Amino acid sequence: MSGGAWGADARFAVYYAPMRESAWWEAGSSWLGRDAQSGEPRTQPQPEGLARPLADLTGAPRRYGWHGTLVAPFRLADGVTQQHVLDATRNWANTQRAFTLPIEAATLGDFVALRPAGRQAEDDMRALAGSALRTLHELRAKPSSDDLARRLAAPLSERQRELLLEWGYPYVFDEFRFHMTLSSSLADADERATLLAWWQAHAPALGPLAVDHAALFVEPAPGEPFMLWQRVPFQTREVK
């Protein structure tokens, strides 16, 4: 999706998103009911045994689009343009080498998500996200006092509070856990189990994720759906 000049309230994010031609993009976009690159709605599956429509259980991740976060959404610092963000992200991506990521479905608290399968896979994604954050940090506006107060009111560890104050977000570096969200927060354990079982049955056929690029997403205005703005390819040589 090509971008225009968004207002000062727009937020940008660096995500991982499977290539649009891939089975992973098809599966995730259909699951959430929206293609974040085209903006078009998608027909969602209905897992067997689920009492409510899947749309009722996926509203939160649908707004954000099919992705895993590398750099959480941010507004631009004074004097920074969207072209600065695009150029910096492209330059960073050109220093990264592609790799494959084994993945598994899991429950994370009250959510269902995909996560890296194994310690090395976790470490690879943590290193990738940390590198992206360090590169783009100076382009990001500092959190407002209201944003800080809201986050500090949440149950954070001392380390997470330190990271929030220094980096504007508590779940970075050693506290980062890569995941691709598949549901809203679900209080019903049976609903979580049904969604988890669906993905445990279907994910193996999709194989590992090809981590060969990042994707810049944008929230044009507060509360609007995030859209995939630009894909930024990594170096073509894959790390073995």
Secondary structure, DSSP 8 states (H G I E B T S, - for coil): -------TT-EEEEEE---TTSHHHHHHHHHHTB-TTT--B------TT-SS-GGGG-HHHHHH-S-EEEEEEE-B-TT--HHHHHHHHHHHHTT-EEEEE-EEEEEETTEEEEEESSHHHHHHHHHHHHHHHHHHGGGB----HHHHHHHHTS---HHHHHHHHHHS-SS-GGG----EE-SS----HHHHHHHHHHHHHHHHHH-SEEE-EEEEEEESSTTS--EEEEEEE-EEEE--
